[in-house]
Amino acid sequence: FLATKCGVRPIPGGRDGEFEGLSRAAIRAAVEGSLERLGTDRIDLYYMHVDWRIEPLEETLGAFAELVNEGLVTHIGCSNMETWRLVYARELARKNGWPQFAAIQQWYSYLRPRYHADLWVQRFVSEELLDYVETEQDVTILAYTGTLGGLYRWDSIYEKNHPALSDRFHSEDNERRFAVIKEIASARGVSPFQVVFAWMRKQK
């Protein structure tokens, strides 16, 4: 099962922070490049990487629909998108007879981002999103960075020289959560990663 994304590749020769968007032309160029590099004629799941909100969503969804109709892509998904935007996108697709997003890939782990932490364009799974996908049934959450970049191998989320992720997770609640993970891992003779993955698999 092959999945890849489009939408956040830096523009060659562009300025810092300048990325290809989600126009029809950009999506077409991105998928053709991916197919060539991957040595295949079909992508099973093609993601819209970030909801930039620059090009009209109708243009982006229409371009994705063309890829599905041409047999270049089987399913479409999105990533780093707010729940209300996911609902809006699926309603637009439904109204126009286009394929709907079948998956949303969101940041998800046992620890939670600190309140008002700067996640840039990334989005963390929310209770609202969990409720929505449980209700709809035909859209799936795929978690990314469940290990938080290796954070669970440390003795504390306040460990010095921790990757930049630490600034996003400093909180008393996370320190308590972190201690529980370590305690369970020690009692079971497993790694903290295994405890986190077991917890994630039990989520609805």
Backbone as a chain_set.jsonl record, in Angstrom:
{"seq": "FLATKCGVRPIPGGRDGEFEGLSRAAIRAAVEGSLERLGTDRIDLYYMHVDWRIEPLEETLGAFAELVNEGLVTHIGCSNMETWRLVYARELARKNGWPQFAAIQQWYSYLRPRYHADLWVQRFVSEELLDYVETEQDVTILAYTGTLGGLYRWDSIYEKNHPALSDRFHSEDNERRFAVIKEIASARGVSPFQVVFAWMRKQK", "coords": {"N": [[0.862, -1.188, 0.0], [0.787, 2.039, -1.032], [1.559, 5.3, -0.109], [1.71, 8.845, -0.415], [2.498, 12.408, -0.453], [1.474, 15.81, -1.319], [2.169, 19.32, -1.716], [3.809, 20.749, 0.17], [6.35, 21.145, -0.724], [9.372, 22.883, -1.077], [9.704, 25.64, -3.302], [11.771, 25.354, -6.079], [14.585, 27.383, -6.146], [13.163, 29.363, -4.981], [12.167, 31.817, -2.443], [13.043, 31.653, 1.089], [10.802, 29.7, 2.988], [8.915, 29.642, 1.025], [6.59, 27.792, -0.611], [5.397, 25.2, -2.845], [2.054, 25.352, -3.869], [-1.391, 24.32, -3.674], [-2.629, 24.294, -6.102], [-4.249, 23.316, -9.19], [-2.312, 22.915, -11.185], [0.044, 22.66, -9.664], [-0.484, 20.364, -8.154], [-0.789, 18.459, -10.154], [1.807, 18.455, -11.284], [3.227, 17.588, -9.055], [2.227, 14.976, -8.52], [2.902, 13.625, -10.861], [5.668, 13.757, -10.711], [6.091, 12.24, -8.383], [5.13, 9.699, -9.143], [6.984, 9.043, -11.109], [9.429, 9.027, -9.653], [8.897, 7.031, -7.8], [8.54, 4.874, -9.374], [6.116, 3.765, -10.345], [2.688, 3.343, -11.503], [0.502, 4.09, -10.138], [-0.839, 5.522, -7.174], [-1.78, 4.556, -3.995], [-2.838, 6.009, -1.801], [-3.209, 9.38, -1.699], [-2.108, 12.298, -0.286], [-3.188, 15.589, 0.658], [-0.943, 17.665, 1.913], [-0.778, 19.928, 3.725], [-3.219, 22.234, 4.841], [-3.25, 24.9, 3.181], [-4.854, 27.075, 2.453], [-4.693, 28.957, 0.435], [-5.022, 28.629, -2.411], [-8.296, 28.134, -3.872], [-10.369, 25.788, -2.199], [-12.063, 24.262, -3.738], [-10.716, 24.096, -6.185], [-8.485, 22.552, -5.501], [-9.687, 20.144, -4.609], [-11.032, 19.422, -6.935], [-8.884, 18.919, -8.631], [-7.746, 16.705, -7.347], [-9.837, 14.922, -7.756], [-9.683, 14.546, -10.512], [-7.299, 13.099, -10.678], [-8.031, 10.703, -9.452], [-10.077, 9.852, -11.183], [-8.583, 9.42, -13.457], [-7.183, 7.223, -12.773], [-4.734, 7.429, -11.556], [-4.513, 7.764, -8.878], [-5.846, 6.098, -6.053], [-7.202, 6.483, -3.53], [-7.925, 9.493, -1.662], [-6.492, 11.767, 0.717], [-6.046, 13.936, 3.601], [-3.943, 16.138, 5.522], [-2.932, 17.625, 8.58], [-5.199, 19.342, 9.077], [-7.92, 21.307, 10.149], [-10.834, 20.201, 11.967], [-13.319, 21.319, 11.184], [-12.71, 22.197, 8.637], [-12.17, 19.82, 7.345], [-14.721, 18.664, 7.385], [-16.049, 20.565, 5.798], [-14.63, 20.253, 3.375], [-15.305, 17.623, 2.694], [-18.045, 17.897, 2.341], [-18.129, 19.642, 0.16], [-16.987, 17.98, -1.787], [-18.884, 15.953, -1.855], [-21.106, 17.351, -2.803], [-20.27, 17.983, -5.38], [-19.9, 15.553, -6.54], [-17.416, 14.392, -6.307], [-14.542, 12.401, -5.286], [-14.255, 11.776, -1.785], [-12.273, 12.849, 1.045], [-10.679, 10.151, 2.432], [-9.084, 9.679, 4.534], [-7.358, 11.176, 7.282], [-4.366, 12.507, 8.259], [-2.878, 13.105, 11.239], [-1.025, 14.722, 13.86], [-0.38, 12.778, 16.694], [-0.344, 11.511, 19.952], [0.315, 10.139, 23.266], [1.09, 12.147, 25.084], [0.203, 15.622, 25.273], [0.122, 18.631, 23.315], [1.436, 21.639, 24.739], [-0.673, 24.177, 26.077], [-1.605, 26.598, 23.773], [0.768, 26.238, 22.413], [3.163, 26.714, 19.814], [2.628, 25.183, 16.915], [3.217, 25.506, 14.315], [2.368, 24.734, 11.04], [1.322, 22.355, 11.679], [-1.105, 20.032, 12.99], [-2.729, 18.754, 15.856], [-4.374, 15.769, 16.88], [-7.706, 16.221, 17.821], [-10.364, 16.154, 20.3], [-12.742, 16.689, 19.065], [-12.223, 15.917, 16.42], [-11.805, 13.163, 16.786], [-14.361, 12.432, 17.609], [-15.809, 13.077, 15.32], [-14.798, 11.325, 13.26], [-15.475, 8.905, 14.382], [-18.185, 9.032, 14.224], [-18.698, 9.322, 11.46], [-17.439, 7.133, 10.168], [-16.489, 6.49, 7.545], [-14.121, 7.755, 7.18], [-10.752, 7.842, 8.128], [-8.438, 8.189, 10.839], [-5.001, 8.616, 10.632], [-2.219, 8.331, 12.506], [0.65, 10.412, 13.044], [4.095, 10.813, 14.041], [3.94, 9.544, 16.539], [5.777, 8.856, 18.486], [6.826, 11.227, 19.184], [9.217, 12.258, 18.125], [11.166, 10.817, 19.469], [10.962, 11.529, 22.096], [10.05, 9.938, 24.246], [12.159, 8.382, 25.054], [13.643, 9.717, 26.831], [14.469, 10.757, 30.24], [12.973, 12.718, 31.3], [10.638, 15.197, 30.216], [11.749, 17.595, 30.366], [14.383, 17.344, 29.906], [17.699, 18.412, 29.257], [18.973, 19.69, 26.16], [17.12, 18.456, 24.589], [15.265, 17.717, 21.581], [13.602, 20.254, 19.541], [10.936, 19.751, 19.961], [10.405, 19.635, 22.676], [9.754, 22.168, 23.711], [7.166, 22.415, 23.006], [5.79, 20.711, 24.606], [6.104, 21.091, 27.325], [4.606, 20.882, 30.345], [2.702, 20.588, 33.387], [0.757, 18.616, 33.361], [1.656, 16.908, 31.29], [4.043, 16.067, 32.426], [3.133, 14.46, 34.471], [1.783, 12.514, 32.953], [3.947, 11.51, 31.546], [5.427, 10.325, 33.604], [3.729, 8.222, 34.3], [3.79, 6.647, 31.983], [6.499, 5.803, 32.038], [6.481, 4.344, 34.422], [4.686, 2.221, 33.906], [5.999, 1.005, 31.766], [8.355, 0.135, 33.018], [7.32, -1.684, 34.887], [6.248, -3.634, 33.231], [8.374, -4.475, 31.781], [8.98, -3.472, 29.266], [9.53, -1.135, 26.555], [9.05, 2.471, 26.775], [8.042, 3.361, 24.322], [6.607, 1.126, 23.39], [4.527, 1.016, 25.224], [3.186, 3.405, 24.654], [2.402, 2.932, 21.985], [0.683, 0.754, 22.407], [-1.328, 2.01, 23.859], [-2.262, 3.805, 21.914], [-3.309, 2.069, 20.009], [-5.553, 1.175, 21.276], [-7.297, 3.24, 21.173], [-10.331, 4.672, 19.912]], "CA": [[0.0, 0.0, 0.0], [1.69, 3.16, -1.235], [0.994, 6.62, 0.189], [2.627, 9.98, -0.461], [1.812, 13.687, -0.257], [1.842, 16.961, -2.126], [1.749, 20.606, -1.18], [4.724, 21.475, 1.045], [7.705, 21.091, -1.264], [9.894, 24.219, -1.367], [9.819, 25.97, -4.715], [13.18, 25.452, -6.475], [15.027, 28.75, -6.4], [12.281, 30.326, -4.324], [12.612, 32.401, -1.189], [12.833, 30.823, 2.274], [9.411, 29.644, 3.403], [8.029, 29.672, -0.142], [6.303, 26.408, -0.974], [4.403, 24.954, -3.883], [0.72, 25.367, -3.268], [-2.3, 23.221, -3.968], [-3.35, 24.578, -7.34], [-4.354, 22.161, -10.072], [-1.022, 22.721, -11.849], [1.026, 22.189, -8.685], [-0.83, 18.987, -7.798], [-0.48, 17.628, -11.322], [3.26, 18.325, -11.377], [3.706, 16.815, -7.907], [1.895, 13.562, -8.642], [3.699, 13.062, -11.95], [7.014, 13.577, -10.187], [6.079, 11.125, -7.433], [4.984, 8.445, -9.891], [8.253, 8.751, -11.782], [10.451, 8.682, -8.663], [8.528, 5.78, -7.134], [8.533, 3.796, -10.362], [4.805, 3.117, -10.341], [1.69, 4.071, -12.282], [-0.66, 4.37, -9.284], [-0.623, 5.761, -5.743], [-2.973, 4.085, -3.279], [-3.392, 7.093, -0.977], [-2.507, 10.63, -2.001], [-2.483, 13.296, 0.709], [-2.96, 17.027, 0.669], [-0.103, 17.68, 3.104], [-1.149, 21.0, 4.648], [-4.333, 23.056, 4.38], [-2.658, 26.236, 3.072], [-5.944, 28.063, 2.305], [-4.311, 29.991, -0.537], [-5.873, 28.311, -3.561], [-9.648, 27.708, -3.479], [-10.465, 24.364, -1.886], [-12.716, 23.616, -4.873], [-9.697, 23.795, -7.188], [-7.683, 21.439, -4.992], [-10.486, 18.917, -4.622], [-11.286, 19.083, -8.329], [-7.649, 18.326, -9.158], [-7.658, 15.36, -6.776], [-10.847, 14.101, -8.422], [-9.141, 14.189, -11.822], [-6.292, 12.048, -10.495], [-8.75, 9.459, -9.172], [-10.776, 9.456, -12.412], [-7.597, 8.955, -14.435], [-6.575, 5.993, -12.28], [-3.39, 7.668, -11.016], [-4.662, 7.721, -7.424], [-7.016, 5.311, -5.651], [-7.886, 7.196, -2.446], [-7.314, 10.773, -1.309], [-6.512, 12.087, 2.14], [-5.528, 15.249, 3.961], [-3.086, 16.119, 6.693], [-2.83, 18.93, 9.245], [-6.403, 20.079, 8.724], [-8.89, 21.449, 11.232], [-12.014, 19.357, 11.769], [-14.364, 22.009, 10.407], [-12.284, 22.245, 7.247], [-12.365, 18.468, 6.836], [-16.164, 18.539, 7.143], [-16.351, 21.425, 4.655], [-14.07, 19.629, 2.172], [-16.095, 16.434, 2.351], [-19.34, 18.357, 1.842], [-17.882, 20.137, -1.193], [-16.785, 16.822, -2.655], [-20.178, 15.271, -1.973], [-21.961, 18.185, -3.643], [-19.794, 17.97, -6.764], [-19.725, 14.191, -7.017], [-15.99, 14.07, -6.304], [-14.113, 11.52, -4.185], [-14.085, 12.459, -0.502], [-11.118, 12.449, 1.829], [-10.919, 8.891, 3.138], [-8.169, 9.604, 5.668], [-6.71, 12.399, 7.73], [-3.172, 12.186, 9.029], [-2.699, 14.166, 12.215], [-0.099, 14.474, 14.956], [-1.144, 12.108, 17.753], [0.422, 10.739, 20.918], [-0.254, 10.165, 24.621], [1.302, 13.496, 25.583], [-0.563, 16.633, 24.554], [0.86, 19.891, 23.198], [1.19, 22.668, 25.741], [-1.72, 25.116, 25.68], [-1.129, 27.687, 22.93], [2.088, 25.959, 21.846], [3.258, 27.001, 18.389], [2.826, 23.95, 16.145], [3.38, 25.953, 12.937], [1.236, 24.293, 10.22], [0.906, 21.031, 12.125], [-2.306, 19.964, 13.813], [-2.787, 17.604, 16.744], [-5.715, 15.169, 16.945], [-8.566, 16.829, 18.835], [-11.528, 15.358, 20.685], [-13.735, 16.923, 18.032], [-11.894, 15.063, 15.273], [-12.074, 11.782, 17.179], [-15.81, 12.267, 17.61], [-16.283, 13.138, 13.937], [-14.484, 10.117, 12.502], [-16.237, 7.797, 14.955], [-19.553, 9.198, 13.736], [-18.771, 9.175, 10.008], [-17.037, 5.759, 9.841], [-15.83, 6.309, 6.245], [-12.868, 8.502, 7.159], [-9.872, 7.243, 9.132], [-7.292, 8.949, 11.329], [-3.697, 7.957, 10.642], [-1.365, 9.132, 13.388], [2.081, 10.528, 12.743], [4.965, 11.237, 15.141], [3.443, 8.998, 17.796], [6.874, 8.805, 19.464], [7.237, 12.612, 19.426], [10.608, 12.468, 17.771], [12.068, 10.16, 20.409], [10.831, 12.113, 23.429], [9.794, 8.929, 25.277], [13.374, 7.696, 25.501], [14.294, 10.563, 27.82], [14.015, 10.583, 31.615], [12.035, 13.797, 31.599], [10.398, 16.058, 29.062], [12.548, 18.795, 30.592], [15.784, 16.984, 29.694], [18.453, 19.386, 28.485], [19.373, 19.322, 24.8], [16.058, 17.72, 23.905], [14.883, 18.377, 20.331], [12.698, 21.402, 19.647], [9.613, 19.308, 20.401], [10.234, 19.81, 24.117], [9.095, 23.439, 23.984], [5.742, 22.276, 22.736], [5.17, 19.744, 25.514], [6.367, 21.404, 28.734], [3.421, 21.163, 31.155], [2.569, 19.711, 34.541], [-0.043, 17.457, 32.953], [2.51, 15.994, 30.541], [5.029, 15.472, 33.322], [2.427, 13.346, 35.125], [1.572, 11.485, 31.931], [5.259, 10.941, 31.256], [5.786, 9.457, 34.73], [2.89, 7.023, 34.203], [4.35, 5.835, 30.895], [7.74, 5.203, 32.53], [6.148, 3.373, 35.464], [4.09, 1.05, 33.257], [7.055, 0.359, 30.977], [9.252, -0.553, 33.943], [6.609, -2.812, 35.49], [5.992, -4.638, 32.203], [9.61, -4.874, 31.126], [8.931, -3.065, 27.864], [9.985, 0.242, 26.355], [7.967, 3.462, 26.766], [7.445, 3.377, 22.991], [5.624, 0.043, 23.297], [3.361, 1.416, 26.026], [2.468, 4.435, 23.892], [1.752, 2.3, 20.838], [-0.433, -0.052, 22.923], [-2.392, 2.962, 24.192], [-2.836, 4.344, 20.669], [-4.096, 1.031, 19.338], [-6.812, 0.998, 22.003], [-8.182, 4.39, 20.944], [-11.36, 4.421, 18.895]], "C": [[0.893, 1.23, 0.0], [0.982, 4.488, -0.988], [2.068, 7.681, 0.084], [1.801, 11.265, -0.457], [2.224, 14.723, -1.296], [1.505, 18.229, -1.345], [2.731, 21.357, -0.309], [6.158, 21.396, 0.538], [8.179, 22.509, -1.554], [10.01, 24.435, -2.875], [11.295, 26.102, -5.082], [13.563, 26.889, -6.813], [14.174, 29.812, -5.75], [12.874, 30.876, -3.043], [12.358, 31.435, -0.04], [11.369, 30.877, 2.687], [8.425, 29.702, 2.259], [7.839, 28.252, -0.649], [5.35, 26.341, -2.157], [3.038, 24.901, -3.21], [-0.094, 24.146, -3.649], [-3.195, 23.566, -5.155], [-3.414, 23.308, -8.18], [-3.008, 21.863, -10.729], [0.026, 22.155, -10.897], [0.778, 20.727, -8.316], [-0.48, 18.037, -8.944], [1.028, 17.402, -11.446], [3.8, 17.441, -10.258], [3.428, 15.323, -8.077], [2.699, 12.91, -9.769], [5.136, 12.832, -11.5], [7.105, 12.396, -9.241], [5.996, 9.788, -8.158], [6.293, 8.046, -10.56], [9.309, 8.306, -10.777], [10.175, 7.338, -8.002], [8.481, 4.597, -8.096], [7.227, 3.029, -10.388], [3.842, 3.915, -11.2], [0.449, 4.399, -11.451], [-0.225, 4.566, -7.837], [-1.903, 5.379, -5.014], [-3.651, 5.186, -2.467], [-2.566, 8.345, -1.197], [-3.03, 11.727, -1.089], [-2.3, 14.723, 0.226], [-2.235, 17.301, 1.983], [-0.539, 18.712, 4.145], [-2.284, 21.812, 4.033], [-3.873, 24.515, 4.313], [-3.699, 27.343, 3.009], [-5.54, 29.236, 1.41], [-5.145, 29.796, -1.805], [-7.266, 27.912, -3.059], [-9.687, 26.203, -3.241], [-11.13, 23.602, -3.028], [-11.697, 23.229, -5.948], [-8.859, 22.588, -6.773], [-8.45, 20.125, -5.067], [-10.8, 18.468, -6.044], [-10.073, 18.42, -8.969], [-7.456, 16.914, -8.629], [-8.647, 14.421, -7.467], [-10.363, 13.657, -9.798], [-8.139, 13.044, -11.709], [-6.951, 10.694, -10.245], [-9.424, 8.95, -10.445], [-9.821, 8.918, -13.465], [-6.884, 7.684, -13.976], [-5.17, 6.17, -11.736], [-3.367, 7.538, -9.497], [-5.92, 6.933, -7.09], [-7.849, 6.033, -4.6], [-7.183, 8.52, -2.198], [-7.448, 11.015, 0.188], [-5.981, 13.49, 2.361], [-4.675, 15.099, 5.216], [-3.031, 17.531, 7.266], [-3.994, 19.844, 8.87], [-7.346, 20.138, 9.928], [-10.138, 20.627, 10.918], [-13.071, 20.04, 10.918], [-13.998, 22.102, 8.935], [-12.419, 20.879, 6.584], [-13.834, 18.249, 6.486], [-16.552, 19.339, 5.89], [-15.864, 20.794, 3.353], [-14.893, 18.425, 1.74], [-17.481, 16.811, 1.83], [-19.211, 18.907, 0.422], [-17.744, 18.986, -2.185], [-18.11, 16.1, -2.905], [-21.091, 16.033, -2.931], [-21.574, 18.115, -5.115], [-19.598, 16.572, -7.338], [-18.269, 13.775, -7.111], [-15.671, 13.072, -5.199], [-13.895, 12.351, -2.919], [-12.785, 12.012, 0.163], [-11.472, 11.203, 2.628], [-10.057, 8.765, 4.384], [-7.669, 10.993, 6.02], [-5.529, 12.001, 8.609], [-2.874, 13.378, 9.941], [-1.688, 13.74, 13.276], [-0.881, 13.882, 16.122], [-0.222, 11.303, 18.648], [-0.244, 10.862, 22.284], [-0.055, 11.52, 25.283], [0.551, 14.488, 24.695], [0.256, 17.916, 24.426], [0.475, 20.859, 24.318], [0.153, 23.656, 25.203], [-1.098, 26.309, 24.949], [0.291, 27.476, 22.404], [2.068, 26.228, 20.341], [3.595, 25.712, 17.636], [3.067, 24.241, 14.664], [2.169, 25.474, 12.133], [0.688, 22.946, 10.68], [-0.355, 21.113, 12.997], [-2.277, 18.67, 14.625], [-4.222, 17.075, 16.76], [-6.498, 15.797, 18.098], [-9.712, 15.882, 19.187], [-12.634, 15.504, 19.642], [-13.496, 16.035, 16.816], [-12.169, 13.601, 15.587], [-13.569, 11.48, 17.125], [-16.349, 12.226, 16.177], [-16.019, 11.839, 13.191], [-15.207, 8.895, 13.069], [-17.675, 7.828, 14.446], [-19.665, 8.864, 12.252], [-18.413, 7.773, 9.525], [-16.295, 5.593, 8.513], [-14.592, 7.191, 6.081], [-12.034, 8.04, 8.354], [-8.778, 8.208, 9.551], [-6.05, 8.074, 11.242], [-2.75, 8.855, 11.432], [0.046, 9.247, 12.836], [2.813, 11.098, 13.965], [4.416, 10.781, 16.484], [4.501, 8.94, 18.888], [7.403, 10.199, 19.805], [8.74, 12.8, 19.216], [11.59, 11.862, 18.748], [11.952, 10.671, 21.83], [10.715, 11.055, 24.519], [11.043, 8.165, 25.723], [14.097, 8.5, 26.587], [13.747, 10.297, 29.222], [13.001, 11.633, 32.011], [11.811, 14.615, 30.341], [11.148, 17.374, 29.214], [14.043, 18.527, 30.398], [16.492, 18.03, 28.839], [18.821, 18.803, 27.115], [18.343, 18.452, 24.088], [15.723, 18.438, 22.599], [13.839, 19.467, 20.558], [11.297, 21.019, 20.115], [9.361, 19.614, 21.872], [9.495, 21.098, 24.442], [7.589, 23.353, 23.797], [5.022, 21.397, 23.762], [5.489, 19.978, 26.987], [5.056, 21.739, 29.443], [3.38, 20.193, 32.327], [1.784, 18.454, 34.182], [0.822, 16.443, 32.212], [3.574, 15.354, 31.412], [4.401, 14.291, 34.072], [2.204, 12.196, 34.151], [2.876, 10.74, 31.632], [5.673, 9.955, 32.344], [4.997, 8.151, 34.683], [3.423, 6.084, 33.128], [5.601, 5.096, 31.36], [7.452, 4.107, 33.553], [5.591, 2.088, 34.852], [5.155, 0.275, 32.474], [7.984, -0.443, 31.87], [8.605, -1.798, 34.523], [6.415, -3.96, 34.505], [7.261, -5.144, 31.529], [9.62, -4.576, 29.645], [9.431, -1.625, 27.76], [8.796, 1.202, 26.449], [7.281, 3.548, 25.408], [6.34, 2.327, 22.876], [4.357, 0.367, 24.088], [2.525, 2.431, 25.25], [1.728, 3.829, 22.706], [0.561, 1.451, 21.273], [-1.611, 0.86, 23.261], [-3.069, 3.478, 22.925], [-3.71, 3.315, 19.962], [-5.446, 0.799, 20.012], [-7.784, 2.151, 21.792], [-9.166, 4.065, 19.833], [-10.991, 5.118, 17.593]], "O": [[1.669, 1.437, 0.933], [-0.061, 4.767, -1.579], [3.216, 7.442, 0.456], [0.57, 11.226, -0.459], [3.184, 14.538, -2.044], [0.672, 18.217, -0.439], [2.506, 22.541, -0.057], [7.092, 21.569, 1.321], [7.466, 23.27, -2.209], [10.367, 23.523, -3.621], [12.009, 26.887, -4.458], [12.939, 27.527, -7.661], [14.407, 31.007, -5.928], [13.948, 30.457, -2.61], [11.557, 30.509, -0.167], [10.764, 31.948, 2.734], [7.22, 29.802, 2.487], [8.792, 27.591, -1.063], [4.604, 27.28, -2.437], [2.922, 24.436, -2.076], [0.452, 23.074, -3.913], [-4.363, 23.181, -5.204], [-2.708, 22.338, -7.904], [-2.603, 20.704, -10.824], [0.804, 21.277, -11.272], [1.721, 19.947, -8.182], [0.057, 16.952, -8.724], [1.47, 16.278, -11.686], [4.713, 16.644, -10.474], [4.299, 14.497, -7.806], [3.129, 11.764, -9.638], [5.751, 11.83, -11.863], [8.072, 11.636, -9.28], [6.717, 8.849, -7.818], [6.666, 6.873, -10.578], [10.011, 7.322, -11.012], [11.102, 6.595, -7.68], [8.392, 3.447, -7.667], [7.218, 1.799, -10.446], [4.145, 5.044, -11.586], [-0.535, 4.919, -11.976], [0.651, 3.858, -7.34], [-2.988, 5.831, -5.38], [-4.878, 5.288, -2.444], [-1.368, 8.368, -0.915], [-4.216, 12.055, -1.102], [-1.371, 15.025, -0.524], [-2.832, 17.186, 3.053], [-0.654, 18.387, 5.327], [-2.296, 22.046, 2.824], [-4.074, 25.278, 5.258], [-3.439, 28.452, 3.474], [-5.992, 30.364, 1.607], [-5.882, 30.692, -2.216], [-7.4, 27.407, -1.945], [-9.099, 25.435, -4.003], [-10.811, 22.438, -3.268], [-11.801, 22.161, -6.551], [-8.561, 21.715, -7.589], [-7.923, 19.115, -5.534], [-10.831, 17.27, -6.326], [-10.209, 17.479, -9.751], [-7.05, 16.021, -9.373], [-8.329, 13.261, -7.73], [-10.604, 12.52, -10.205], [-8.128, 12.133, -12.536], [-6.497, 9.669, -10.754], [-9.355, 7.76, -10.754], [-10.193, 8.065, -14.271], [-6.07, 7.13, -14.714], [-4.477, 5.185, -11.479], [-2.33, 7.238, -8.905], [-6.943, 7.078, -7.759], [-9.061, 6.18, -4.756], [-5.994, 8.663, -2.484], [-8.381, 10.539, 0.835], [-5.525, 14.15, 1.428], [-4.691, 14.061, 5.878], [-3.079, 18.512, 6.524], [-3.798, 20.968, 8.408], [-7.54, 19.145, 10.63], [-10.459, 20.387, 9.754], [-13.656, 19.418, 10.031], [-14.878, 22.088, 8.075], [-12.745, 20.788, 5.4], [-14.154, 17.716, 5.423], [-17.289, 18.849, 5.034], [-16.58, 20.792, 2.352], [-15.147, 18.235, 0.551], [-18.03, 16.119, 0.972], [-20.076, 18.669, -0.421], [-18.311, 19.016, -3.277], [-18.408, 15.693, -4.028], [-21.766, 15.433, -3.767], [-22.434, 18.18, -5.994], [-19.18, 16.42, -8.486], [-17.922, 12.902, -7.907], [-16.459, 12.916, -4.266], [-13.412, 13.481, -2.979], [-12.267, 10.933, -0.124], [-12.433, 11.193, 3.398], [-10.259, 7.864, 5.197], [-7.571, 11.871, 5.163], [-5.679, 11.254, 9.576], [-2.65, 14.497, 9.48], [-1.52, 12.553, 13.552], [-1.924, 14.413, 16.503], [0.585, 10.508, 18.167], [-1.229, 11.583, 22.448], [-0.95, 11.998, 25.979], [0.299, 14.223, 23.519], [1.01, 18.255, 25.338], [-0.668, 20.882, 24.774], [0.117, 23.932, 24.004], [-0.175, 26.945, 25.456], [0.946, 28.434, 21.993], [1.058, 25.99, 19.679], [4.719, 25.215, 17.716], [3.116, 23.318, 13.851], [1.037, 25.78, 12.509], [-0.298, 22.454, 10.132], [-0.622, 22.124, 13.645], [-1.851, 17.625, 14.134], [-5.172, 17.851, 16.663], [-5.998, 15.887, 19.219], [-9.992, 14.931, 18.457], [-13.371, 14.556, 19.371], [-14.433, 15.473, 16.25], [-12.706, 12.876, 14.749], [-13.988, 10.42, 16.661], [-17.238, 11.434, 15.864], [-16.924, 11.302, 12.552], [-15.518, 7.958, 12.333], [-18.303, 6.785, 14.261], [-20.614, 8.202, 11.831], [-19.016, 7.275, 8.575], [-15.535, 4.637, 8.365], [-14.079, 7.352, 4.974], [-12.556, 7.869, 9.456], [-8.25, 8.956, 8.728], [-6.043, 6.937, 11.714], [-2.516, 10.005, 11.06], [0.573, 8.309, 12.238], [2.218, 11.774, 14.805], [4.424, 11.539, 17.454], [4.176, 8.971, 20.075], [8.318, 10.338, 20.617], [9.428, 13.418, 20.028], [12.725, 12.327, 18.857], [12.749, 10.295, 22.689], [11.234, 11.255, 25.617], [10.982, 7.384, 26.673], [15.054, 8.013, 27.189], [12.69, 9.685, 29.375], [12.247, 11.443, 32.966], [12.699, 14.713, 29.495], [11.177, 18.181, 28.285], [14.872, 19.388, 30.694], [15.958, 18.482, 27.826], [18.959, 17.591, 26.949], [18.659, 17.79, 23.099], [15.882, 19.656, 22.517], [13.268, 19.577, 21.642], [10.554, 21.867, 20.61], [8.216, 19.829, 22.269], [8.681, 21.118, 25.365], [6.836, 24.138, 24.374], [3.793, 21.344, 23.785], [5.167, 19.131, 27.821], [4.456, 22.778, 29.167], [3.955, 19.106, 32.265], [2.107, 17.359, 34.644], [0.731, 15.244, 32.476], [3.97, 14.215, 31.166], [5.043, 13.262, 34.282], [2.417, 11.034, 34.498], [2.898, 9.518, 31.487], [6.203, 8.883, 32.051], [5.538, 7.089, 34.991], [3.498, 4.873, 33.335], [5.748, 3.901, 31.108], [8.104, 3.063, 33.55], [5.987, 0.99, 35.243], [5.201, -0.954, 32.519], [8.362, -1.565, 31.533], [9.246, -2.842, 34.642], [6.416, -5.126, 34.899], [7.227, -6.128, 30.79], [10.192, -5.327, 28.855], [9.718, -0.985, 28.772], [7.656, 0.794, 26.228], [6.074, 3.782, 25.338], [5.269, 2.6, 22.334], [3.25, 0.03, 23.667], [1.3, 2.324, 25.198], [0.571, 4.164, 22.449], [-0.462, 1.426, 20.588], [-2.761, 0.521, 22.982], [-4.295, 3.579, 22.864], [-4.738, 3.664, 19.381], [-6.374, 0.286, 19.389], [-8.95, 2.066, 22.178], [-8.869, 3.282, 18.931], [-11.731, 5.028, 16.614]]}, "num_chains": 1, "name": "protein.A"}
